[in-house]
């Protein structure tokens, strides 16, 4: 069974390291690109609380930090999140590495969902710093009720939530080939194609099921909700 213990994302931001460090460690600045509310006690042993919205929060303890270079957090399960900043040309390379225990299709789907969220916020950090533009209003607008994962260069459906637009139309084990005519071969692209759409958007999926090609159409609903 497939198992992953380390996951990582990187981005380059066209600004000096000090400005990125401040954006990551000062609560008022972090709220401008990532959190709705956060508390950061910036010292070894200090606690950190992050409320991202969308019913997602994080609580941890700072176990290591080097100003303008590195910040290591440990969550309640003992897993680590490591922020690393490095100069790259006239900009700053920002790396985030997670340790975890992601096993099988459902575990990999959970990991990819976490990395997708991380990268959306990293892109937002970049646009806030470089362009003074907060793009969070585009994030997680709607969904069809699917949990997926990347399998080589295909999108595999690992769970279909009951009472959602996809239930009864999409099955676990299906492979999504395209969304609204655009080929998708990675988790991030598939999620953006669906979750960035306004509620009520008609989504057309090209699916492969047991080597048979089928088409599915469904309208999105608010992200994380069900049809009552």
C-alpha positions in Angstrom: 0.0 0.0 0.0 1.3 3.4 -0.9 2.7 5.5 2.0 4.0 9.0 2.2 5.7 10.6 5.2 7.0 14.0 3.8 5.2 16.5 1.7 6.5 19.8 0.4 5.6 23.0 -1.6 7.8 25.9 -2.8 7.3 29.3 -4.3 9.5 32.3 -5.1 8.3 35.7 -4.1 9.8 38.9 -5.5 10.7 40.6 -2.3 13.3 40.6 0.5 13.4 37.8 3.1 12.6 40.2 6.0 9.2 41.1 4.5 8.2 37.5 4.0 9.3 36.6 7.5 7.1 39.4 8.9 4.2 38.3 6.8 4.5 34.8 8.3 5.2 35.6 11.9 3.2 38.8 12.7 -0.5 38.0 13.2 -1.9 41.2 11.7 0.1 40.6 8.5 -0.6 36.9 8.3 -4.4 37.7 8.5 -3.9 39.7 5.3 -3.0 36.7 3.1 -3.9 33.4 5.0 -5.8 33.4 8.3 -9.0 35.0 9.5 -7.6 35.1 12.9 -4.3 33.9 14.4 -2.2 34.0 17.6 1.6 33.6 17.4 3.9 33.6 20.5 7.2 33.8 18.6 9.6 32.0 20.8 10.7 28.4 21.3 7.9 26.7 23.2 5.4 29.4 22.1 2.0 28.4 21.0 0.5 29.2 17.6 -3.2 29.1 16.6 -4.4 29.6 13.0 -8.0 29.9 11.9 -8.1 29.7 8.1 -11.8 29.9 7.7 -13.8 27.1 5.9 -14.0 25.4 9.4 -10.2 24.6 9.3 -7.9 25.5 12.2 -4.4 24.6 13.3 -2.8 24.5 16.8 0.8 23.8 17.5 4.0 24.7 19.4 7.1 26.4 18.0 10.0 24.0 18.5 12.6 25.9 16.5 13.0 29.3 14.9 15.8 31.2 13.3 14.8 34.8 12.5 14.4 35.4 8.7 15.3 31.8 8.0 13.4 29.0 9.6 10.2 28.3 11.6 9.4 24.8 12.8 6.0 23.9 14.4 4.8 20.7 16.0 1.1 19.9 16.1 -0.9 17.9 18.7 -0.1 14.6 16.9 3.6 15.3 16.9 3.9 16.0 13.2 6.0 19.0 12.0 5.5 21.9 9.7 8.8 23.6 8.6 8.9 27.0 6.9 12.2 27.8 5.3 13.2 31.1 3.6 16.2 31.4 1.3 17.4 34.3 -0.9 17.0 33.6 -4.6 18.3 36.3 -6.9 16.3 39.4 -5.9 13.5 37.4 -4.4 12.9 34.8 -1.6 12.2 31.1 -2.0 9.6 30.0 0.5 9.4 26.3 1.3 6.9 24.5 3.5 7.5 20.9 4.4 5.1 18.7 6.4 5.7 15.4 8.1 2.8 13.0 8.4 1.5 9.5 7.9 -0.5 9.4 4.7 -1.5 5.8 3.7 -3.5 4.5 0.7 -5.9 6.3 -1.5 -7.7 8.2 1.3 -4.4 9.2 3.0 -2.9 10.5 -0.3 -6.1 12.4 -1.0 -5.9 14.0 2.4 -2.3 14.9 1.8 -2.9 16.4 -1.6 -5.9 18.4 -0.3 -3.6 19.9 2.4 -0.9 20.7 -0.2 -3.4 22.3 -2.5 -4.6 24.5 0.3 -1.0 25.3 1.2 -0.2 26.3 -2.3 -3.3 28.5 -2.7 -2.3 30.4 0.4 1.4 30.6 -0.8 0.1 32.1 -4.1 -2.0 34.5 -2.1 1.1 35.5 -0.1 2.8 36.2 -3.3 0.0 38.3 -4.8 -0.5 40.2 -1.6 3.2 41.1 -1.3 3.8 41.8 -5.0 0.5 43.2 -6.1 -1.4 44.1 -2.9 -4.2 41.8 -4.1 -6.0 39.3 -1.8 -7.5 36.5 -3.9 -9.1 34.4 -1.1 -12.6 35.2 -2.3 -11.9 32.8 -5.2 -11.0 29.9 -2.9 -13.3 27.0 -2.1 -16.5 28.6 -3.5 -18.3 25.4 -4.5 -17.9 21.6 -5.0 -19.5 18.5 -6.3 -18.9 16.3 -3.3 -15.8 14.5 -4.5 -12.5 13.5 -2.8 -9.8 12.7 -5.3 -6.1 12.0 -5.7 -3.5 12.1 -8.4 -2.5 8.7 -9.6 0.5 9.1 -11.9 -1.1 11.6 -14.4 -4.7 10.8 -13.7 -7.3 12.0 -11.2 -8.8 9.1 -9.2 -12.1 9.4 -7.3 -11.6 7.9 -3.8 -14.8 9.0 -2.2 -18.2 10.4 -3.2 -20.1 12.2 -0.4 -23.8 11.3 -0.1 -26.4 13.9 -0.9 -24.1 15.9 -3.1 -24.3 16.7 -6.8 -21.8 13.9 -7.6 -23.6 11.1 -5.6 -25.4 8.6 -7.9 -23.4 10.0 -10.9 -19.8 9.5 -10.0 -18.4 6.3 -8.4 -15.3 5.6 -6.3 -12.6 4.3 -8.6 -13.7 6.5 -11.5 -11.0 8.5 -13.2 -11.7 12.2 -14.2 -10.1 12.9 -17.5 -11.4 16.5 -18.1 -13.5 19.2 -16.5 -15.6 21.3 -18.8 -13.5 20.1 -21.7 -10.1 20.9 -20.1 -7.9 17.9 -19.5 -6.8 17.6 -15.8 -3.9 15.4 -14.8 -3.1 16.7 -11.3 -5.1 17.2 -8.1 -4.5 21.0 -8.1 -5.8 21.6 -11.6 -9.0 19.5 -11.0 -9.7 21.3 -7.7 -9.3 24.8 -9.2 -11.5 23.9 -12.1 -14.3 23.0 -9.8 -13.9 24.8 -6.4 -13.1 28.2 -7.9 -16.5 28.3 -9.8 -19.5 30.2 -8.5 -22.2 28.2 -6.8 -24.6 26.7 -9.3 -22.1 26.4 -12.1 -22.7 23.5 -14.5 -19.7 21.2 -14.5 -19.2 18.6 -17.2 -16.9 15.7 -16.3 -15.3 13.3 -18.8 -14.8 10.1 -16.8 -13.2 6.8 -17.5 -14.9 3.9 -15.6 -13.7 0.4 -16.2 -12.1 1.5 -19.5 -15.4 3.0 -20.6 -15.7 6.7 -21.3 -18.7 8.4 -19.9 -19.9 12.0 -19.4 -21.4 13.4 -16.2 -23.0 16.8 -15.7 -23.8 18.3 -12.3 -24.2 21.8 -10.8 -22.0 22.9 -7.9 -23.3 23.7 -4.4 -21.6 25.7 -1.6 -18.3 24.1 -0.7 -18.6 21.4 2.0 -22.4 21.4 2.1 -24.9 18.7 1.1 -28.2 18.8 -0.7 -31.0 18.7 1.9 
